Structures are given as C-alpha cells and as structure tokens.
Amino acid sequence: MTQLASPPEVAASVTDDGRRRGTRPGAGPAGRVGRRGQRVTPWLFLVVPLAFLIVLTYVPVANLLWYSVTDWDGLSPVKEFVGPENFVEIFTRPEIFQVFFVSLFYLAGAIAQLVLALYFATLLSFKTRFSNLFKGIIFFPYLINGVAIGLVFLYFFRPGGTLDALAALVGVENTPQWLGDPGVVNTSLAATSVWRYMGLNFVLFLGAIQSVPSEQYEAADLDGATSWHKFLYIIVPSIRRILGLSFILAIAGALSAFEMPYIMTGGANGSETFVIQTVDTAFRFSKVGLASAMAVVLLVIVLVITAVQRLLFPDEKKEDAS
C-alpha cells in the first residue's frame, strides 16, 4: 500500500515541532566546539597579563624570600643557606630600625598632604572661579619626573638659593642649611614629597566627591545645613573608603620613602630611610642576603598595615551582609 505524501504545510509544521522538541541549535559537534571556544577565549586574553604578573611579581618575590635566608653577596654563584640568621641580625641591631624614625617626618607630611588634598578637592568640587586652572596647577607636579623634581629642589634649598632669597625678602637673614642641618633636612625632604604627591590624592578625592548625588546637597540646603555640616555628614561618609585607602597608601609611602632623599641627599645628614639603607646594604656592602631580609620585613609591615586597614574600613558588601 502506497503512503501518501504529506502536504507541504503539514511537513513544515512537523519539522518545526520536531525542532522545538528536539535538540537545540548548536547542540551538535560544531556547537560544542563553539561553546568550548567561548570558554577558552577569555583565558587567551589573560595569558599575557598573567605571564607579566608571574614573571615580574611572583617570581621576584619568591627569589627575594630565598635570598633572605642565604648569605649571598650578589656575585658569587654559591648561595649558602643560613636560615633565620639575617632576620635575627635585623632585630638585634638597633641602628637598622632607628632609620624608621625618619619615616615619622614623611608620615607627618603625608597626613598634611591628605588634609590639603581633601581641602582643595572639596573647594574645587563646587562652582569656583578658574577652578580648572587651579586643578591643573595642583595636579601638575605629580606629572613631573621625580628625578627632575629632586634636582630642582636641590637649587631651591641650596645656600643662597631660591628659598633663602624668598626669606630675605621678608627680612629673614639667618636661614639654616636646609639640606645640611640634621634637624631640618627631613622636614625639607618631607615638604618636597608633599608638593610632589598631593596632586594624586587631590584627583582621587575630587572624583569621589563629584560622584556624590546632588540631591543630597539640595536636601541639606532645605534643612538649613551649613557648608561644614555638608562636609561632615555628606562628603566624608561618601568618600570614607577612598580616605581609608589614601591613608594606608600614605603610611606605606612614608615607610618606603626613597626617591626624594636618595636624589637630594643620598641619605646623608640623618636623612637615610629604611629603603636607602636596604639598597646600600645590597649594593654598597654586598650583603644581598641581609638586604633581602630587610625587604621582607618591610613587606610584612606593609601587609600588616593593609590587614589593619581592612579591619577598620571593611567592604560595604560585608557591612550590608552583617
């Protein structure tokens, strides 16, 4: 018995129904290959950044940890394992940790820098004449190379230089040796760092303040809030996380100060910092093992400070979950 052919419309409906109930498009071998390619493609873009991260960060840190437990001099092919002797020497030699007192000057300068950056960022976040000009003036020093800034301020602080000339204009004749007097040199260097790095914190604060919704200020105006109240109860809570991050970066920067004192004084006249001492230990005295241990100690201190910051300024998601 011959089977009658189905009408075209019936065949089409059967085909559509089968497509709806059957395997979805792309479920075959070609579809599986396409989905596998979609999963692999993001990793292909991550290969180069991950390679740079591993080669330039994790491998040097691993080498640093290995060197810190050896007596390597930086030249010998033999690295004798000495265990914790380098760390014992660090914590038993007072002169190594005494240089951390120099960091207090940079910490005070960093706090002053944060206060000034927050003040100018708050002031220039609202309508101010020539605000764009002032923003550029404040941020411009951060764009200049640190070596150039160090050389410029060498002439600024030199005897009979720019600062002494400005002091003479206001009647001050007996000026100190700004970079030669141990009682003044660290203050001069910290002030230079404030001038150089304030622009970075200024931009961070400026972006955070400008992200605050204008409706909050309008509601505060309706309630009769003053400018101080707006700053205290609207701006500060809104940028709390940026403030915490900037403060931690300021502490880490104060502990690892290197560029300005190394260029301007080379660590002389009581301006030696912990990083300068570490560099001299490695390359001047050829004690790479001991210098590596000093670098590990500094790394641990920074990590502890970061952990404390995470406790004092937890993520907003964690706060919401609690």
N, C-alpha and C positions, 0 to 999 in steps of 0.2 A: 504494500500500500504506500503510495507516494505521499510524502509530507509536504504540505503546502507551505510556501514561503511566507513569512510574516510580513505584514505591511511595513513600509519604511518607518512610519511614526511609532509603531509598536516596538520595532527593533531598537529605535533610538531610545525609547523610554526604558527598555530593558537594560540597554548599555549604561544609561545614566544611573539607573538604580543599582546596577552592579558596581559602578564606580563609587557610588555613595556608600554601599555596604562592604565593598572590597578593600583592598589595600589602598592607602592614601598615596597621592602623587609623591614620587621621590623615595618610596619605600624599598625600591629595588637596590641592586648593587651600586648603581650610579648615585642614588640618593644617599646611601650610607657613606660613600666616598665624599660626597659634598658636605655632609654633616661633620665628618671627621676633619675635613679641611677647615671648616669653620672653627672647630676647637683648636686646631694647630696654629692657625694664622695669628692669633694674638701672641702666642709664645714666640713666633718668629720675629715679631716686632720687639719683644723683650730680650732677645738674645744679646744684642749689642749693649744695651744699658746694664744688664746683669753681668755681662763679661767685664765691663769697665768697673762696676761696683766691686766685684770679687777681686779683680787684679789690683785695683788702686786703693781699696779699703780693707777688705778682709785678709788678703794675703799679707800686706804690710803689718796689720795688727798681729797676725799670727807670728810673723818674724820678730816683731817687737817683743812679744811675750817670750819667745825662745831666747832672744839676745839678753833679756833681763835676768836670766838665770845662768849666764855664762860670763866668762872674763874676757870676751873678745875685745881686741884693741882696734878693730875696724880694718886691719890689713892682713893679719895672719889667717891662713886658710883653716887653722885649727881653732875650734871654739870649745874650750874646756868647760864642762858643766860644774857650776859652783853652788847650785841650789839657791837658798834664800839669802846668801851672804850679801848680795848687793842691797837687798831691802833692809837687812839688819844695819848695814853701814849708813843707809839713808836716815834711819830713825835713831841712830846713835851719834850722828854728827850734827850738833846744833847749828853750825854755820850753813847747812843745806836748807833747813827750814826757816832760818832767820830772814831769808830773802822774801818770804811770804808777807812780811810786814810792809814791804814796798807795795804789795798789791792793795793795801788799805788805801793808799793815795788814789790808785786807779778806781777802786770801788767807790770812794767818795766822789770822784769825778764822774763816774758812771751814773750815780744817783742824781747828781746835779744835772747831768746831761738828759736824763729821763724827765726830770721836772721841767727843764727848759723846753724840751721837745713837746711835752704834753701841753705846756702853756701856749706855745706858738701854734700848735696844731688846733687847739680849741679856739684860739683867737681867729685864725685864718679859715676856720671851717664855716664861718658866717660871713656876711657881707662886710667886706673891709676894702678900703681904697687901696689900689695897687697890690691886691692880695697875690696875684700870680707872680708879680715881681719879687715879693718877699719869699714866696715858696721856692722860687728858683735860687735866690740868694742863700737860703738856709740849706737846701739840698746840694748845692754845687760843690762844697768841699768834699762830700763823700765820693764824687766822681773823679777827683784828682788822685793820681797815683801816690801811694804812701811815701815812697822814696822822695818824690818831689816836695811833698809837704814837709818832710823832715829836713831837707836841705833849705827850704825857705825859712823855716822857723829857727834854723841854726843862725841865720843872719838876723832874724828878728830878736833873738835872745843874746846875741854876742855883745860884749862890752862896747859901748858906744854905738850900738845898733839901733834898730827902729824903736824898740821898747824903751831904751834909755833916752832916745830923742823925744818920745812922747812924754816920758816922765819929766824931762827937763822943761817942757812947755808948761807944765802945771807947777813948776817950782821944786820938784824933787831932784836933788843932785846926787846924793849918796845912795845909789842903787846897788843891790847885791849882784854877785856873779850868778846870773840866773841858771846857768848850767854847770857852774863850778863850785857853788856852795852846797854841801850835802844837806843843809837844812832847807834849801829852796828848790833844788833840782827836780825832785819828784813832783812837787807842785806844778812846776813849769811843764813837765812832760805830761802830767795828767790833764792840764788845761789844754795842751795841744791835742790830746786824744778827744777831749770834749768837743773841740771845734771841728775835728775831722769826722766823728761818727754821729753827731747829733742829727744830721740830715736823714740817716736811715731810720732812726726811731721816729723822727718827725713824720716821715711818709707813712709809716705803719700806723701811727696814731691818727693821722689825717684821714686815711682811708677808713679806719674803723669808726671814727666819729661821723663821717659823712654817710655811713651806712645806717645810722640811726634814723628811723622814720620821722618825718617832720610832724606827723600828727601828735607825737609825744610832746614836742615843744609847744605846739598850739594848745594842747590840753593844759600844759603847765602855765602858759600865759593866761588862760581863762581862770586858773586857780590863784593867780597873782604871785607865781613863783619868781624869785629873783634869779639873776644870772648865776649866782653861787649855788642856789638850790638846783638849778638845771644841771650844773656841772656835777654836783654831788650825788644827785638822785637819778639822773638820766644818763649822763655821759659815762661816769665812772663804772656803774654796773654794766653798761652795754659793752664796754671795752675791757672788762675785767680780765678776760683770757689773754688779750694782747698785752695788757700790763704785766701779767704774770710771766708770759713768755719773754718779754723785753727785760724784765728784772733778772730772770735766770741767765739770759744771754749776757747781761751786763756783768753778773758775777763771774761767769765763765771767762769773759773777756778780760776782766780785772786779774784773774788768776793766771791767764796765759798771755799777758801783755808782752810784746816782743818788738814789734816793728818800730815804734817811735823811740823807745830808749836805745835800741841797738843802733839805729841810724844816727841819732843825735849825740849820744854819749858813749855808746859801746859798753854800757854797764858801769862806767866809771863814776867816782864821787858818790858812791852809795846808791846808785840808780839801777843796780843789777837786779833783774827779775828772775823768777824760777826758770822760765824758758831760756833766758840768756845763759844762766848757769848750766842748764842741761846741754845747750849747744856747745858751750866752752868745754864741758866735761867730755863730750864726744869727740870734738874735732881739734881742740887745743891740747887737751891732756890725753887723748887717745884711749879713753875709757868708755867704749861704746856700750859695754855691758851695764855699767853703772848708770850711764845716761839713759839707757832703755828702761831700767828700773825706775828712774826718776819720772820718765814719761808715763810709765804705767801708773805710778802713784797719782800723777796729775789727772790721768784719765779716770781713775777710780773716784777721785774727789769730784770731778765734773759729773760723773754718773750718779753719785750720791746726792749732789745738789739737784740734779734733774728729777730724781725719785722724790725728794722732798717737795719739789715744785708740783709734781703730780698729785701729791697728797694734799697740798694746800690749795691747789687750783684744779680740782678734778674736772673731767669732761662733763659737759652739760647732759649728755645722754645718761651717764651714770647717776647724776643727780636726779634726773627725771625718773629713772628706774627705781631709785631708792624712795 
